């Protein structure tokens, strides 16, 4: 059975118009989608960290994906599929690349990034997450988190969907430590699935607008009809997301 994935992305700045630190990745022909949320440093450092991370992941996946005889340059985990190993190593590659960039940067310009990436290999969806980014699935009217953000707020109060940007401090990130262990999960997708990859600025209202839990499955493409609610009100943190429809 052939599955088709349609994608929609959006980036919304916080009230007050602070500098942008998030980036999105849509490489539909290769089945690669992601969101990076930069942090730290000054000026454009966070944005550059996000761009560097996503570019490194995409570069690695495009080079290695589909080559079953590829020799992975880092590690091979027997608990993952081939696609899972490719994605895991792409995150390790991105981490090393950003660490290398940080080594030559002044202290005030060193930065990291939270990152969520989905890699689709037929009906298999592999998701890798680092830091404060989120991934959600809506299937048969039920909304389910696919990864759990590793943040200070979740450590202090697990089970609560936190929206306060001052508590959404990532405990891990791309570009910080050599021994990073990315969080990787594998899922089987099916027609009618709605998938959301998001930065840390996702509020409960945003989640309800994009993935309403009473949504009736539709085999066709069904992006949210009205996104105006996302642009209203007092947004305290930047929101970047990639919304996927499987048909």
The 8 nearest C-alpha neighbors of each residue, nearest first, counted from 0:
[[1, 2, 122, 121, 189, 190, 3, 246],
 [2, 0, 3, 121, 122, 246, 190, 189],
 [1, 3, 246, 0, 245, 4, 190, 122],
 [2, 4, 246, 245, 5, 1, 244, 190],
 [3, 5, 245, 244, 243, 246, 6, 2],
 [6, 4, 244, 243, 3, 245, 7, 220],
 [7, 5, 243, 242, 244, 4, 241, 8],
 [6, 8, 242, 241, 243, 9, 5, 222],
 [9, 7, 241, 240, 242, 6, 10, 23],
 [8, 10, 240, 239, 11, 241, 7, 238],
 [9, 11, 239, 238, 240, 12, 8, 237],
 [12, 10, 238, 237, 239, 9, 13, 230],
 [11, 13, 237, 16, 238, 10, 14, 19],
 [14, 12, 234, 236, 237, 235, 16, 15],
 [13, 15, 234, 16, 233, 235, 12, 17],
 [14, 16, 17, 13, 12, 235, 234, 233],
 [15, 17, 14, 13, 12, 18, 19, 237],
 [18, 16, 15, 19, 13, 12, 14, 237],
 [19, 17, 20, 16, 43, 42, 12, 46],
 [18, 20, 21, 46, 17, 12, 237, 43],
 [19, 21, 46, 37, 45, 36, 18, 49],
 [22, 20, 36, 35, 37, 19, 46, 49],
 [21, 23, 35, 34, 49, 50, 36, 24],
 [22, 24, 34, 33, 35, 25, 239, 240],
 [23, 25, 33, 32, 34, 26, 53, 22],
 [26, 24, 32, 27, 31, 33, 23, 6],
 [27, 25, 31, 29, 28, 30, 32, 24],
 [26, 28, 30, 29, 25, 31, 32, 4],
 [27, 29, 30, 26, 31, 25, 4, 119],
 [30, 28, 27, 31, 26, 61, 119, 118],
 [31, 29, 27, 119, 118, 28, 26, 32],
 [32, 30, 118, 26, 29, 117, 27, 25],
 [33, 31, 25, 24, 117, 116, 26, 30],
 [34, 32, 116, 24, 115, 23, 117, 196],
 [33, 35, 23, 115, 22, 114, 197, 24],
 [34, 36, 114, 49, 22, 21, 113, 112],
 [35, 37, 21, 113, 112, 49, 198, 20],
 [38, 36, 45, 112, 49, 20, 46, 48],
 [37, 39, 45, 111, 112, 110, 36, 40],
 [40, 38, 110, 45, 111, 41, 109, 44],
 [39, 41, 108, 110, 109, 107, 44, 45],
 [40, 42, 108, 44, 107, 43, 39, 45],
 [41, 43, 44, 40, 45, 18, 108, 46],
 [42, 44, 46, 45, 47, 41, 20, 18],
 [45, 43, 47, 40, 46, 41, 42, 108],
 [46, 44, 37, 38, 48, 20, 47, 43],
 [45, 47, 20, 49, 43, 48, 44, 37],
 [48, 46, 50, 44, 49, 45, 51, 43],
 [47, 49, 45, 51, 46, 50, 37, 111],
 [48, 50, 37, 35, 46, 52, 47, 112],
 [51, 49, 47, 53, 52, 48, 54, 46],
 [52, 50, 48, 54, 49, 53, 47, 55],
 [53, 51, 93, 49, 55, 50, 54, 48],
 [52, 54, 56, 50, 55, 51, 57, 49],
 [55, 53, 57, 51, 56, 52, 58, 50],
 [54, 56, 93, 58, 52, 53, 57, 51],
 [57, 55, 89, 53, 59, 58, 54, 93],
 [56, 58, 54, 60, 59, 55, 61, 53],
 [57, 59, 55, 61, 56, 60, 54, 62],
 [60, 58, 62, 56, 89, 57, 61, 63],
 [61, 59, 57, 64, 63, 62, 58, 56],
 [60, 62, 58, 59, 64, 63, 57, 29],
 [63, 61, 59, 60, 64, 58, 66, 57],
 [62, 64, 60, 61, 66, 59, 65, 69],
 [65, 63, 60, 66, 61, 62, 85, 82],
 [64, 66, 67, 63, 61, 62, 82, 69],
 [67, 65, 69, 68, 64, 63, 62, 70],
 [66, 68, 69, 65, 81, 64, 63, 70],
 [69, 67, 66, 70, 65, 71, 63, 64],
 [70, 68, 66, 67, 71, 63, 64, 65],
 [69, 71, 72, 68, 67, 63, 73, 66],
 [70, 72, 73, 69, 74, 75, 88, 85],
 [71, 73, 70, 74, 88, 75, 69, 92],
 [72, 74, 71, 88, 75, 91, 92, 70],
 [75, 73, 76, 71, 72, 88, 84, 87],
 [74, 76, 84, 77, 71, 73, 79, 88],
 [75, 77, 78, 79, 74, 84, 80, 83],
 [76, 78, 79, 75, 80, 84, 81, 83],
 [77, 79, 76, 80, 83, 84, 75, 81],
 [80, 78, 83, 77, 76, 84, 81, 82],
 [79, 81, 83, 82, 84, 78, 77, 76],
 [80, 82, 84, 83, 85, 79, 67, 86],
 [83, 81, 85, 80, 84, 86, 120, 125],
 [84, 82, 80, 79, 86, 81, 85, 125],
 [83, 85, 87, 81, 82, 86, 79, 88],
 [86, 84, 82, 88, 83, 87, 89, 81],
 [85, 87, 89, 83, 88, 84, 82, 90],
 [88, 86, 84, 90, 89, 85, 83, 91],
 [87, 89, 91, 90, 85, 86, 92, 84],
 [88, 90, 56, 92, 86, 91, 59, 87],
 [91, 89, 93, 92, 88, 87, 56, 94],
 [90, 92, 88, 94, 89, 93, 95, 87],
 [91, 93, 89, 95, 90, 94, 88, 96],
 [94, 92, 55, 90, 96, 52, 91, 95],
 [93, 95, 173, 174, 91, 97, 92, 96],
 [96, 94, 98, 92, 93, 97, 99, 91],
 [95, 97, 93, 99, 94, 98, 92, 100],
 [96, 98, 174, 100, 99, 94, 95, 101],
 [99, 97, 174, 101, 95, 100, 96, 94],
 [98, 100, 96, 102, 97, 101, 95, 103],
 [101, 99, 97, 98, 102, 103, 96, 104],
 [102, 100, 104, 98, 109, 103, 99, 97],
 [101, 103, 99, 100, 104, 98, 109, 105],
 [102, 104, 101, 100, 105, 99, 109, 98],
 [103, 105, 101, 102, 108, 109, 106, 100],
 [106, 104, 108, 107, 109, 103, 101, 102],
 [107, 105, 108, 109, 104, 40, 101, 102],
 [106, 108, 40, 105, 109, 41, 104, 39],
 [109, 107, 40, 105, 106, 41, 44, 104],
 [108, 110, 40, 101, 106, 107, 104, 105],
 [111, 109, 39, 40, 45, 38, 44, 48],
 [112, 110, 174, 173, 38, 48, 37, 172],
 [113, 111, 37, 173, 36, 172, 49, 38],
 [112, 114, 130, 36, 172, 129, 131, 35],
 [113, 115, 35, 129, 128, 132, 34, 112],
 [114, 116, 128, 34, 33, 127, 132, 129],
 [117, 115, 33, 127, 126, 32, 34, 118],
 [116, 118, 126, 32, 125, 31, 33, 119],
 [117, 119, 31, 125, 30, 124, 126, 116],
 [120, 118, 124, 30, 123, 121, 125, 117],
 [119, 121, 123, 122, 124, 118, 82, 30],
 [120, 122, 123, 119, 2, 1, 124, 30],
 [123, 121, 188, 187, 120, 124, 189, 2],
 [124, 122, 187, 120, 121, 119, 186, 188],
 [125, 123, 119, 186, 185, 118, 187, 120],
 [124, 126, 185, 118, 117, 184, 83, 119],
 [127, 125, 117, 184, 183, 116, 185, 118],
 [128, 126, 183, 116, 182, 115, 181, 117],
 [127, 129, 115, 182, 114, 181, 183, 116],
 [128, 130, 114, 113, 172, 181, 182, 115],
 [131, 129, 113, 169, 171, 149, 172, 148],
 [130, 132, 148, 169, 199, 113, 149, 150],
 [131, 133, 198, 199, 197, 148, 114, 115],
 [134, 132, 197, 196, 148, 146, 198, 147],
 [135, 133, 196, 145, 195, 146, 144, 197],
 [136, 134, 144, 195, 145, 143, 194, 196],
 [135, 137, 194, 143, 142, 193, 138, 144],
 [136, 138, 142, 193, 141, 192, 140, 210],
 [139, 137, 192, 141, 140, 136, 142, 193],
 [138, 140, 141, 216, 215, 137, 214, 192],
 [139, 141, 212, 213, 214, 138, 215, 137],
 [140, 142, 138, 137, 139, 212, 143, 213],
 [143, 141, 137, 136, 212, 140, 138, 135],
 [142, 144, 136, 135, 145, 137, 141, 138],
 [145, 143, 135, 146, 134, 136, 147, 142],
 [144, 146, 134, 135, 143, 136, 147, 184],
 [147, 145, 144, 134, 133, 148, 128, 135],
 [146, 148, 149, 133, 144, 145, 134, 128],
 [149, 147, 131, 130, 132, 150, 133, 146],
 [148, 150, 130, 131, 170, 169, 147, 153],
 [151, 149, 169, 170, 168, 153, 152, 167],
 [150, 152, 154, 168, 153, 166, 155, 167],
 [151, 153, 155, 166, 154, 150, 167, 156],
 [154, 152, 157, 156, 150, 155, 151, 149],
 [153, 155, 151, 152, 156, 157, 150, 149],
 [154, 156, 152, 153, 151, 157, 150, 166],
 [157, 155, 153, 154, 152, 159, 158, 151],
 [158, 156, 153, 159, 154, 155, 152, 160],
 [157, 159, 156, 160, 153, 161, 154, 155],
 [160, 158, 157, 161, 156, 153, 152, 162],
 [161, 159, 162, 158, 203, 153, 202, 157],
 [160, 162, 159, 163, 152, 153, 167, 202],
 [161, 163, 202, 164, 160, 201, 200, 203],
 [162, 164, 165, 166, 161, 167, 235, 236],
 [165, 163, 167, 166, 236, 162, 235, 200],
 [164, 166, 163, 167, 168, 162, 152, 236],
 [167, 165, 152, 164, 168, 163, 151, 150],
 [168, 166, 164, 150, 165, 152, 169, 151],
 [167, 169, 150, 151, 166, 170, 165, 131],
 [170, 168, 150, 130, 131, 171, 149, 167],
 [169, 171, 150, 149, 130, 168, 151, 172],
 [172, 170, 130, 169, 129, 149, 173, 175],
 [173, 171, 130, 113, 112, 129, 111, 175],
 [172, 174, 94, 112, 111, 175, 113, 129],
 [173, 175, 98, 97, 94, 111, 172, 176],
 [174, 176, 173, 172, 111, 98, 177, 171],
 [177, 175, 178, 179, 174, 98, 173, 94],
 [176, 178, 179, 95, 175, 94, 98, 174],
 [179, 177, 176, 180, 91, 175, 94, 181],
 [180, 178, 177, 176, 181, 91, 94, 173],
 [179, 181, 178, 182, 91, 129, 87, 90],
 [182, 180, 129, 183, 128, 179, 127, 87],
 [181, 183, 128, 127, 129, 180, 184, 146],
 [184, 182, 127, 126, 181, 128, 87, 185],
 [185, 183, 126, 125, 127, 186, 182, 146],
 [184, 186, 125, 124, 126, 123, 183, 83],
 [187, 185, 124, 123, 188, 125, 184, 126],
 [188, 186, 123, 122, 124, 189, 185, 125],
 [189, 187, 122, 186, 123, 124, 192, 190],
 [188, 190, 192, 191, 245, 187, 122, 2],
 [189, 191, 246, 245, 192, 218, 2, 188],
 [190, 192, 218, 217, 216, 245, 246, 189],
 [193, 191, 138, 245, 190, 137, 189, 244],
 [192, 194, 244, 137, 243, 136, 245, 191],
 [195, 193, 136, 243, 135, 242, 137, 192],
 [194, 196, 242, 135, 134, 241, 197, 243],
 [197, 195, 134, 241, 240, 133, 34, 242],
 [198, 196, 240, 133, 132, 239, 34, 134],
 [197, 199, 132, 239, 200, 36, 238, 133],
 [198, 200, 132, 131, 201, 197, 167, 133],
 [201, 199, 238, 236, 237, 198, 202, 162],
 [202, 200, 199, 205, 238, 198, 206, 197],
 [203, 201, 205, 162, 204, 200, 206, 161],
 [202, 204, 206, 205, 207, 201, 160, 162],
 [203, 205, 207, 202, 206, 208, 229, 201],
 [206, 204, 202, 208, 203, 207, 201, 229],
 [205, 207, 203, 209, 204, 208, 210, 202],
 [206, 208, 211, 204, 210, 205, 209, 203],
 [209, 207, 205, 206, 210, 211, 204, 226],
 [208, 210, 206, 207, 223, 205, 211, 226],
 [209, 211, 207, 206, 208, 212, 137, 142],
 [212, 210, 207, 214, 213, 208, 209, 206],
 [213, 211, 140, 214, 141, 142, 210, 207],
 [212, 214, 140, 211, 215, 141, 210, 139],
 [215, 213, 140, 212, 211, 216, 210, 139],
 [214, 216, 140, 213, 217, 139, 212, 138],
 [217, 215, 191, 139, 214, 218, 140, 138],
 [218, 216, 191, 219, 215, 221, 220, 190],
 [217, 219, 191, 246, 190, 216, 220, 245],
 [220, 218, 217, 246, 221, 191, 245, 190],
 [219, 221, 244, 246, 222, 218, 245, 5],
 [222, 220, 219, 223, 244, 217, 224, 218],
 [221, 223, 224, 220, 244, 7, 242, 243],
 [224, 222, 225, 209, 221, 226, 208, 210],
 [225, 223, 222, 226, 221, 209, 227, 208],
 [226, 224, 227, 223, 228, 208, 229, 222],
 [225, 227, 228, 229, 224, 223, 208, 230],
 [228, 226, 229, 230, 225, 231, 224, 208],
 [229, 227, 231, 230, 226, 225, 208, 205],
 [230, 228, 227, 226, 231, 205, 208, 204],
 [229, 231, 227, 228, 232, 11, 226, 234],
 [232, 230, 228, 229, 227, 233, 234, 226],
 [233, 231, 234, 230, 228, 229, 14, 235],
 [232, 234, 14, 235, 231, 13, 230, 15],
 [233, 235, 13, 14, 236, 232, 237, 12],
 [236, 234, 13, 233, 14, 164, 237, 163],
 [237, 235, 13, 200, 234, 164, 238, 12],
 [236, 238, 12, 13, 200, 11, 239, 235],
 [239, 237, 200, 11, 10, 198, 201, 236],
 [240, 238, 10, 198, 9, 197, 21, 11],
 [239, 241, 197, 196, 8, 9, 198, 34],
 [240, 242, 8, 196, 7, 195, 243, 197],
 [241, 243, 195, 7, 6, 194, 8, 240],
 [244, 242, 6, 194, 5, 193, 195, 4],
 [245, 243, 193, 5, 4, 220, 192, 246],
 [244, 246, 4, 190, 192, 191, 3, 193],
 [245, 190, 3, 219, 218, 2, 191, 220]]
